[in-house]
Amino acid sequence: MNSPLMTPAYETATRFTQAREGRQFGLAAKALAICILLLGLSPFVSWASEPVNINLASSEVLAESLQGVGLARAHRIVEYREAHGPFEHIDELAAVRGIGSATVEKNRSVIRLQ
């Protein structure tokens, strides 16, 4: 098993095993745990950093600012607004096709009407 072709693979496996048992693996595990923790907490972090006025914003701005709203749903929001006039209550947004009450609740803190 000491063929010249097997030596690099064996050395790599040996280094990985030694690293796994040592400090290097511990740091990698901690970094991975932190990433998982941050991703797990992401639903509790506000998606948009600034409020968005749903009565004035373009489709592009709505898609970028509202969690769970892509460009197609943002276009529907603008179409609804043009057909029915400005939104008077945040909950009216749930009347737009594809926007449910869960999406409204996720974004309530960043939605503005004026």
N, C-alpha and C positions, 0 to 999 in steps of 0.2 A: 504493500500500500504506500510505499514511499516513491511512487513514480513522479517524475517532474511535473506532470499535468495535475496531479492531485495535491501537490504541495501548496499552491496558492489558496485553493479552496479550503484545505485543512487549516492553514494559518488564519484565514478569515474567520472560520468557524470558531477557532480557538480564541481569537481576539474578542469576538462577540460574547462568547461564554464568560471570559474573564471580565469583560466590561459589565456584563449583566450581574455578575456577582459583586462588582465593586461600586465605587462612587458614581461613575459615569451613568450607569443604569439608574441609580437613585435619582439623579438630577433629571434625566429624561422622563422618568415616571412622574416626578413632581410637576414638570412642565406639562405633560399630558393631562394630569389630573386638574391642573389649573384651567387648561383649555376646555376640558369637559365641563367643569364647573361654570365657566363663563358662558358657554353655549347653553347650558341647562338653565341659567338664570336669564337668558335673553328675552323671554316673554315678559319679564317684569321690568325691563328697561324700556323707556319710551323710544319709539321708533324715530320720530321726528324731533329735532332739537328746537325747532321754532314752530309757532302756531301757523296754521294755514286757513285762509278765508275761503271757504268752499263756495261763496257767492261770487268771488272775483278770480280765483285761481284758474289757470289753464289746465288742460288735461295732463300735460307733462308734469307740471308742479304737483298736481294732486297725486299722480302715480308715484312720484318720488317721495312725497311727504306722508302719505297714509299707508299704514301697515295693512297688507292684505289686499291692496288696490293696485292693480296693474294698469297698463295703458288702456285696455279695452273697457274696464270698469270706470276708469276716470273719464273716458269719452261718454259713457252712459250718464255719469253725474252731470257733465256739462250739457248734454242733450236734455236731460230732465229739467235742469235749471232754465234752459232756454225755452222749453215748452210750458213750464209751470210758474215761472218767475223765481225770484230769489227764495232760498230756504229761510223759513221763519223760525224753525226749531231744529236742533241737531238731530232729533229722532226722525225727522222727515227724510233724512238720508237713507233710511232703511226701505223706503218706498222705491228706490232705484233698483232695477233688476240686477241681481248679482251682489247687492250690498245688503247684508242682513244685520240684525241687531247686534250680533257678536262683533262684526266689523266696526259698527258704530261705537260700541263700548270700548274696543281696543284703542280707538282713536279719539275718544271723547275729549281727552285732555289737550289735544292739539288743534281740534276743530274750532274755528271761529266763524261767526256769521257776519261780523262787521269789521 
